[in-house]
Amino acid sequence: MLLLWFIFGYVYVTQADPEDYQAIFERLRLAYYAKHLVADKPAPIFSVGKYNRTANVLNASLVLLEDLDGREIVSTTKAFLYLNNRYKFTGIQLKVNVCEMWMKNLYGIRDIMEPCGNIQLCDIKKGPLYIRNFWPNPKYFPKTIPVGSYKIELHSNLLNGTKLVQINWYGKAELYFEEMRNKDVINEP
């Protein structure tokens, strides 16, 4: 299976710069959140919308009822590839402490989130929290991503096992080709 994944990845995308492919953010689904930690009024908002008529972005707001210590939260990320009319687990899984991820700026998470909201993942204070116009920066993506449709599952749990949130993120990885970048320019002999 691993060999097939490698061959598939090599055939469709060889070593490329993040500028050579684009990540298309299609939709996000909030599969679960710990309702006992979030106020009912005002109602939590979790929506995806257009920014500048081109990119889908995440906007979310809620009122947290308790302080949370990021050192006690573990985040697990799993990648699924769409094959044969369903999402299949790729074997790629990342499990990391949320505060560690924030302090090390893993995948640029702090650089991306700080301008978009008021969340600081090492010490999450109760009260209103928001994220506006959130979109991951492709410069933090891996250099090699097989072309295709993906589902990324993000799970966050406390160390004692209490489930906090599950988000399913759907999108595509597509290659840019030089001809497509300059599709309005017609080269005639």
Backbone as CSV, one residue per row, in Angstrom:
resi,resn,N_x,N_y,N_z,CA_x,CA_y,CA_z,C_x,C_y,C_z
1,MET,0.825,-1.192,0.000,0.000,0.000,0.000,0.873,1.262,0.000
2,LEU,1.897,1.244,0.831,2.795,2.395,0.900,3.493,2.612,-0.441
3,LEU,3.874,1.503,-1.096,4.509,1.598,-2.402,3.560,2.226,-3.422
4,LEU,2.287,1.818,-3.403,1.292,2.404,-4.314,1.141,3.898,-4.057
5,TRP,1.106,4.279,-2.789,0.987,5.702,-2.431,2.185,6.467,-2.985
6,PHE,3.385,5.906,-2.836,4.584,6.567,-3.331,4.537,6.712,-4.848
7,ILE,4.178,5.623,-5.534,4.110,5.671,-7.001,3.068,6.675,-7.444
8,PHE,1.885,6.643,-6.820,0.817,7.584,-7.154,1.303,9.013,-6.966
9,GLY,1.946,9.269,-5.856,2.446,10.611,-5.577,3.517,11.028,-6.557
10,TYR,4.401,10.120,-6.935,5.478,10.462,-7.846,4.957,10.712,-9.253
11,VAL,3.990,9.917,-9.687,3.453,10.071,-11.034,2.740,11.411,-11.184
12,TYR,1.968,11.811,-10.194,1.158,13.004,-10.335,1.824,14.281,-9.857
13,VAL,2.717,14.183,-8.908,3.413,15.372,-8.431,4.820,14.971,-8.047
14,THR,5.799,15.469,-8.767,7.170,15.268,-8.347,7.547,16.486,-7.521
15,GLN,8.784,16.563,-7.063,9.192,17.675,-6.210,8.742,18.998,-6.819
16,ALA,7.963,19.727,-6.072,7.415,20.990,-6.562,7.474,22.011,-5.442
17,ASP,7.471,23.252,-5.819,7.367,24.310,-4.831,5.896,24.528,-4.533
18,PRO,5.575,25.044,-3.326,4.170,25.311,-3.034,3.511,26.250,-4.046
19,GLU,4.304,27.054,-4.766,3.719,27.917,-5.784,3.302,27.124,-7.019
20,ASP,3.784,25.871,-7.154,3.478,25.064,-8.325,2.124,24.368,-8.228
21,TYR,1.529,24.349,-7.071,0.199,23.782,-6.946,-0.640,24.707,-6.081
22,GLN,-1.931,24.525,-6.196,-2.821,25.341,-5.388,-3.680,24.433,-4.524
23,ALA,-3.939,24.887,-3.331,-4.851,24.191,-2.442,-6.193,24.897,-2.548
24,ILE,-7.209,24.146,-2.872,-8.546,24.711,-2.998,-9.355,24.268,-1.791
25,PHE,-9.713,25.207,-0.977,-10.473,24.970,0.237,-11.946,24.936,-0.165
26,GLU,-12.577,23.748,-0.100,-13.952,23.614,-0.567,-14.983,23.859,0.518
27,ARG,-14.830,23.164,1.636,-15.816,23.319,2.716,-15.236,22.817,4.032
28,LEU,-15.906,23.177,5.079,-15.521,22.764,6.420,-16.774,22.288,7.125
29,ARG,-16.646,21.268,7.940,-17.796,20.758,8.689,-17.404,20.611,10.149
30,LEU,-18.167,21.237,11.005,-17.967,21.083,12.439,-18.718,19.826,12.851
31,ALA,-17.996,18.723,13.020,-18.616,17.439,13.316,-19.031,17.334,14.779
32,TYR,-18.257,17.970,15.672,-18.550,17.880,17.108,-17.867,19.020,17.829
33,TYR,-18.510,19.533,18.872,-17.835,20.407,19.831,-18.438,20.183,21.208
34,ALA,-17.653,20.405,22.246,-18.083,20.186,23.628,-19.052,21.301,24.021
35,LYS,-20.341,21.018,23.960,-21.375,22.033,24.203,-21.359,22.559,25.633
36,HIS,-20.846,21.773,26.572,-20.798,22.237,27.963,-19.745,23.339,28.168
37,LEU,-18.861,23.532,27.203,-17.833,24.567,27.313,-18.191,25.856,26.574
38,VAL,-19.299,25.859,25.824,-19.653,26.994,24.978,-21.028,27.528,25.362
39,ALA,-21.136,28.856,25.486,-22.407,29.497,25.828,-23.410,29.355,24.688
40,ASP,-24.694,29.204,25.071,-25.759,29.115,24.063,-26.088,30.461,23.447
41,LYS,-25.967,31.519,24.252,-26.298,32.866,23.778,-25.119,33.767,24.053
42,PRO,-24.564,34.443,23.076,-24.931,34.354,21.668,-24.547,32.992,21.099
43,ALA,-25.330,32.554,20.133,-25.109,31.241,19.523,-23.745,31.199,18.845
44,PRO,-23.026,30.082,18.978,-21.736,29.962,18.291,-21.936,30.025,16.775
45,ILE,-21.010,30.684,16.099,-21.066,30.817,14.640,-19.859,30.099,14.059
46,PHE,-20.109,29.310,13.047,-19.052,28.563,12.374,-19.455,28.527,10.912
47,SER,-18.853,29.399,10.092,-19.296,29.484,8.701,-18.112,29.639,7.753
48,VAL,-18.342,29.203,6.544,-17.369,29.343,5.471,-17.991,30.257,4.425
49,GLY,-17.227,31.240,3.978,-17.736,32.164,2.981,-16.632,32.646,2.062
50,LYS,-17.010,33.408,1.082,-16.055,33.932,0.103,-15.365,35.180,0.639
51,TYR,-14.096,35.309,0.300,-13.305,36.485,0.605,-12.791,37.020,-0.725
52,ASN,-13.075,38.251,-1.049,-12.685,38.846,-2.333,-13.224,38.050,-3.526
53,ARG,-14.341,37.408,-3.367,-15.019,36.624,-4.411,-14.169,35.482,-4.950
54,THR,-13.049,35.163,-4.318,-12.176,34.126,-4.868,-11.927,32.977,-3.905
55,ALA,-11.577,33.252,-2.680,-11.162,32.205,-1.747,-12.221,31.976,-0.676
56,ASN,-12.405,30.715,-0.316,-13.268,30.384,0.819,-12.462,30.565,2.094
57,VAL,-13.063,31.220,3.076,-12.400,31.450,4.357,-13.320,31.022,5.489
58,LEU,-12.728,30.769,6.641,-13.477,30.388,7.833,-13.711,31.606,8.704
59,ASN,-14.945,31.750,9.183,-15.302,32.744,10.187,-15.983,31.995,11.319
60,ALA,-15.504,32.200,12.531,-16.071,31.510,13.688,-16.035,32.426,14.896
61,SER,-17.057,32.303,15.733,-17.062,33.028,17.006,-17.880,32.238,18.018
62,LEU,-17.459,32.342,19.260,-18.159,31.663,20.351,-17.771,32.314,21.662
63,VAL,-18.524,31.984,22.700,-18.194,32.442,24.048,-17.829,31.201,24.854
64,LEU,-16.568,31.130,25.263,-16.053,30.000,26.029,-16.397,30.196,27.503
65,LEU,-16.885,29.147,28.171,-17.327,29.245,29.563,-16.250,28.923,30.580
66,GLU,-15.157,28.287,30.164,-14.067,27.921,31.077,-12.723,28.219,30.431
67,ASP,-11.712,28.515,31.259,-10.353,28.632,30.746,-9.852,27.241,30.353
68,LEU,-9.050,27.174,29.315,-8.437,25.914,28.890,-6.930,26.107,28.804
69,ASP,-6.193,25.122,29.294,-4.736,25.148,29.238,-4.285,24.355,28.019
70,GLY,-3.650,25.023,27.063,-3.201,24.384,25.838,-2.220,23.257,26.063
71,ARG,-1.531,23.271,27.220,-0.584,22.187,27.518,-1.314,20.889,27.816
72,GLU,-2.628,20.965,28.091,-3.426,19.776,28.391,-4.303,19.351,27.217
73,ILE,-4.102,19.961,26.055,-4.895,19.631,24.867,-3.992,18.979,23.829
74,VAL,-4.452,17.849,23.306,-3.733,17.143,22.252,-4.579,17.215,20.988
75,SER,-3.937,17.586,19.895,-4.609,17.671,18.604,-4.100,16.558,17.701
76,THR,-5.026,15.856,17.066,-4.690,14.794,16.123,-5.236,15.181,14.761
77,THR,-4.390,15.128,13.749,-4.782,15.450,12.381,-4.572,14.208,11.525
78,LYS,-5.610,13.823,10.783,-5.533,12.668,9.891,-5.883,13.112,8.480
79,ALA,-5.177,12.566,7.487,-5.415,12.909,6.082,-6.071,11.733,5.361
80,PHE,-7.107,12.046,4.589,-7.837,11.067,3.793,-7.834,11.527,2.341
81,LEU,-7.632,10.608,1.409,-7.633,10.902,-0.019,-8.886,10.294,-0.641
82,TYR,-9.540,11.046,-1.530,-10.757,10.579,-2.178,-10.391,9.625,-3.321
83,LEU,-10.742,8.357,-3.156,-10.500,7.320,-4.156,-11.716,6.408,-4.216
84,ASN,-12.136,6.041,-5.413,-13.253,5.107,-5.592,-14.509,5.535,-4.828
85,ASN,-14.872,6.781,-4.963,-16.102,7.334,-4.394,-16.167,7.352,-2.875
86,ARG,-15.022,7.359,-2.213,-15.005,7.533,-0.758,-13.632,8.005,-0.309
87,TYR,-13.592,8.576,0.880,-12.327,9.047,1.445,-11.649,7.887,2.165
88,LYS,-10.387,7.640,1.793,-9.628,6.548,2.397,-8.443,7.120,3.167
89,PHE,-8.212,6.567,4.343,-7.125,7.028,5.204,-5.794,6.799,4.506
90,THR,-4.973,7.833,4.451,-3.686,7.757,3.754,-2.580,7.163,4.613
91,GLY,-2.813,7.080,5.900,-1.757,6.644,6.812,-1.018,7.825,7.414
92,ILE,-1.315,9.024,6.938,-0.673,10.231,7.466,-1.457,10.720,8.670
93,GLN,-0.779,10.776,9.809,-1.405,11.218,11.048,-0.389,12.002,11.858
94,LEU,-0.817,13.116,12.392,0.035,13.954,13.224,-0.661,14.162,14.565
95,LYS,0.026,13.818,15.641,-0.519,14.000,16.982,0.440,14.907,17.733
96,VAL,-0.063,16.035,18.231,0.813,17.023,18.842,0.087,17.764,19.959
97,ASN,0.857,18.192,20.946,0.328,19.035,22.012,0.056,20.425,21.430
98,VAL,-1.119,20.970,21.703,-1.545,22.234,21.096,-0.611,23.389,21.469
99,CYS,-0.184,23.471,22.705,0.700,24.557,23.125,2.065,24.433,22.442
100,GLU,2.576,23.211,22.359,3.852,22.981,21.675,3.768,23.401,20.213
101,MET,2.657,23.030,19.582,2.436,23.381,18.183,2.439,24.907,18.022
102,TRP,1.799,25.603,18.947,1.713,27.065,18.904,3.089,27.700,19.122
103,MET,3.816,27.221,20.129,5.120,27.799,20.461,6.151,27.550,19.348
104,LYS,6.110,26.380,18.722,7.049,26.062,17.638,6.559,26.579,16.281
105,ASN,5.351,27.133,16.261,4.757,27.661,15.029,4.696,26.584,13.950
106,LEU,4.293,25.376,14.354,4.220,24.241,13.455,3.260,24.536,12.307
107,TYR,3.718,24.333,11.077,2.960,24.633,9.859,2.478,26.079,9.813
108,GLY,3.170,26.952,10.510,2.825,28.375,10.483,1.536,28.703,11.184
109,ILE,1.089,27.842,12.098,-0.226,28.027,12.733,-0.344,29.365,13.455
110,ARG,0.703,29.764,14.161,0.646,31.041,14.883,0.656,32.215,13.910
111,ASP,1.508,32.142,12.878,1.558,33.215,11.877,0.222,33.387,11.162
112,ILE,-0.482,32.288,10.944,-1.757,32.325,10.233,-2.883,32.803,11.138
113,MET,-2.921,32.305,12.378,-4.063,32.587,13.256,-4.015,33.936,13.959
114,GLU,-2.834,34.423,14.334,-2.767,35.672,15.093,-3.427,36.860,14.386
115,PRO,-3.193,37.060,13.077,-3.857,38.192,12.429,-5.364,37.990,12.235
116,CYS,-5.833,36.751,12.377,-7.242,36.443,12.094,-8.147,36.444,13.318
117,GLY,-7.579,36.491,14.509,-8.462,36.374,15.667,-7.774,36.671,16.979
118,ASN,-8.462,36.309,18.058,-7.950,36.591,19.398,-7.646,35.317,20.175
119,ILE,-7.314,34.239,19.493,-7.039,32.966,20.151,-5.541,32.787,20.317
120,GLN,-5.142,32.466,21.541,-3.755,32.153,21.863,-3.790,30.742,22.424
121,LEU,-3.249,29.755,21.715,-3.494,28.348,22.025,-2.800,27.797,23.267
122,CYS,-1.871,28.521,23.876,-1.245,28.002,25.101,-2.091,28.312,26.329
123,ASP,-2.810,29.401,26.291,-3.617,29.815,27.436,-4.932,30.377,26.900
124,ILE,-5.911,29.505,26.726,-7.195,29.896,26.143,-8.107,30.386,27.260
125,LYS,-8.385,31.668,27.273,-9.187,32.292,28.332,-10.674,32.224,28.019
126,LYS,-11.479,32.113,29.082,-12.923,32.127,28.870,-13.350,33.516,28.405
127,GLY,-14.472,33.534,27.721,-14.970,34.779,27.154,-15.120,34.649,25.651
128,PRO,-15.360,35.779,24.976,-15.566,35.712,23.523,-14.270,35.391,22.770
129,LEU,-14.362,34.457,21.831,-13.248,34.088,20.958,-13.733,34.192,19.520
130,TYR,-12.848,34.603,18.623,-13.251,34.709,17.226,-12.083,34.443,16.287
131,ILE,-12.436,34.022,15.078,-11.511,33.886,13.951,-12.240,34.479,12.755
132,ARG,-11.578,35.379,12.040,-12.202,35.996,10.863,-11.266,35.868,9.665
133,ASN,-11.842,35.477,8.557,-11.112,35.345,7.283,-9.879,34.447,7.412
134,PHE,-10.064,33.303,8.050,-8.973,32.345,8.248,-8.778,31.502,6.997
135,TRP,-7.546,31.456,6.503,-7.174,30.629,5.366,-5.721,30.218,5.544
136,PRO,-5.404,28.917,5.507,-4.020,28.495,5.666,-3.141,29.015,4.532
137,ASN,-1.952,29.381,4.864,-1.011,29.902,3.881,-0.307,28.737,3.184
138,PRO,-0.417,28.636,1.847,0.201,27.515,1.127,1.720,27.427,1.271
139,LYS,2.382,28.505,1.682,3.841,28.420,1.821,4.253,27.460,2.934
140,TYR,3.308,27.098,3.815,3.605,26.150,4.889,3.231,24.723,4.513
141,PHE,2.715,24.501,3.312,2.321,23.163,2.888,3.553,22.356,2.523
142,PRO,3.444,21.033,2.538,4.568,20.194,2.111,4.921,20.454,0.645
143,LYS,6.157,20.160,0.293,6.598,20.393,-1.081,6.019,19.380,-2.060
144,THR,5.601,18.223,-1.590,5.059,17.200,-2.476,3.689,16.781,-1.979
145,ILE,2.677,17.060,-2.777,1.316,16.630,-2.454,0.729,16.002,-3.706
146,PRO,0.274,14.752,-3.624,-0.378,14.160,-4.796,-1.640,14.947,-5.152
147,VAL,-1.865,15.117,-6.437,-3.060,15.796,-6.919,-4.271,14.973,-6.507
148,GLY,-5.319,15.626,-6.035,-6.531,14.907,-5.670,-7.386,15.679,-4.694
149,SER,-8.466,15.044,-4.272,-9.376,15.609,-3.286,-9.062,15.003,-1.928
150,TYR,-9.119,15.833,-0.899,-8.726,15.406,0.437,-9.770,15.765,1.482
151,LYS,-9.752,14.983,2.558,-10.471,15.336,3.781,-9.425,15.315,4.882
152,ILE,-9.354,16.384,5.637,-8.454,16.457,6.785,-9.323,16.486,8.033
153,GLU,-9.137,15.503,8.913,-9.874,15.458,10.174,-9.000,16.031,11.271
154,LEU,-9.530,17.010,11.984,-8.832,17.622,13.106,-9.602,17.285,14.387
155,HIS,-8.951,16.569,15.288,-9.549,16.199,16.575,-8.750,16.873,17.673
156,SER,-9.441,17.475,18.634,-8.761,18.019,19.812,-9.400,17.418,21.054
157,ASN,-8.553,16.867,21.926,-9.005,16.227,23.163,-8.149,16.712,24.324
158,LEU,-8.731,16.672,25.516,-7.937,16.900,26.723,-7.111,15.644,26.993
159,LEU,-6.050,15.784,27.776,-5.204,14.626,28.095,-5.989,13.515,28.791
160,ASN,-7.055,13.876,29.512,-7.864,12.866,30.198,-8.840,12.155,29.256
161,GLY,-8.832,12.524,27.955,-9.671,11.854,26.962,-10.946,12.597,26.589
162,THR,-11.269,13.669,27.307,-12.480,14.434,26.992,-12.366,15.053,25.607
163,LYS,-13.357,14.779,24.773,-13.364,15.279,23.399,-13.801,16.748,23.405
164,LEU,-13.016,17.626,22.745,-13.332,19.045,22.682,-13.975,19.434,21.358
165,VAL,-13.339,19.031,20.252,-13.842,19.442,18.945,-13.357,18.471,17.869
166,GLN,-14.184,18.309,16.822,-13.763,17.602,15.616,-14.214,18.429,14.428
167,ILE,-13.262,18.732,13.552,-13.530,19.505,12.343,-13.075,18.681,11.150
168,ASN,-13.915,18.590,10.135,-13.567,17.922,8.882,-13.398,18.990,7.812
169,TRP,-12.223,19.019,7.225,-11.853,20.034,6.242,-11.707,19.354,4.887
170,TYR,-12.443,19.830,3.888,-12.431,19.227,2.554,-11.782,20.185,1.566
171,GLY,-10.963,19.643,0.670,-10.313,20.487,-0.321,-9.621,19.663,-1.389
172,LYS,-8.932,20.372,-2.280,-8.230,19.734,-3.392,-6.818,20.278,-3.494
173,ALA,-5.945,19.472,-4.048,-4.613,19.921,-4.439,-4.566,19.812,-5.954
174,GLU,-4.309,20.934,-6.622,-4.228,20.960,-8.074,-2.935,21.616,-8.493
175,LEU,-2.380,21.142,-9.599,-1.147,21.711,-10.128,-1.442,22.951,-10.951
176,TYR,-0.522,23.908,-10.861,-0.493,25.005,-11.809,0.466,24.574,-12.911
177,PHE,0.138,24.841,-14.121,1.076,24.639,-15.210,1.365,25.999,-15.804
178,GLU,2.555,26.181,-16.330,2.944,27.475,-16.884,1.934,27.945,-17.924
179,GLU,1.447,27.005,-18.759,0.466,27.383,-19.775,-0.823,27.881,-19.129
180,MET,-1.214,27.255,-18.000,-2.452,27.652,-17.339,-2.288,28.982,-16.621
181,ARG,-1.101,29.240,-16.084,-0.863,30.519,-15.413,-1.015,31.671,-16.397
182,ASN,-0.579,31.428,-17.634,-0.621,32.465,-18.662,-1.658,32.123,-19.727
183,LYS,-2.827,31.630,-19.312,-3.798,31.147,-20.280,-4.361,32.250,-21.176
184,ASP,-4.264,33.492,-20.748,-4.766,34.586,-21.576,-3.760,34.986,-22.662
185,VAL,-2.532,34.552,-22.514,-1.500,34.878,-23.493,-1.451,33.771,-24.531
186,ILE,-1.649,34.107,-25.778,-1.611,33.119,-26.847,-0.298,33.301,-27.615
187,ASN,0.478,32.235,-27.641,1.756,32.279,-28.375,1.523,31.732,-29.770
188,GLU,1.692,32.564,-30.742,1.544,32.135,-32.131,2.896,32.193,-32.804
189,PRO,3.179,31.228,-33.715,4.480,31.239,-34.397,4.623,32.397,-35.356
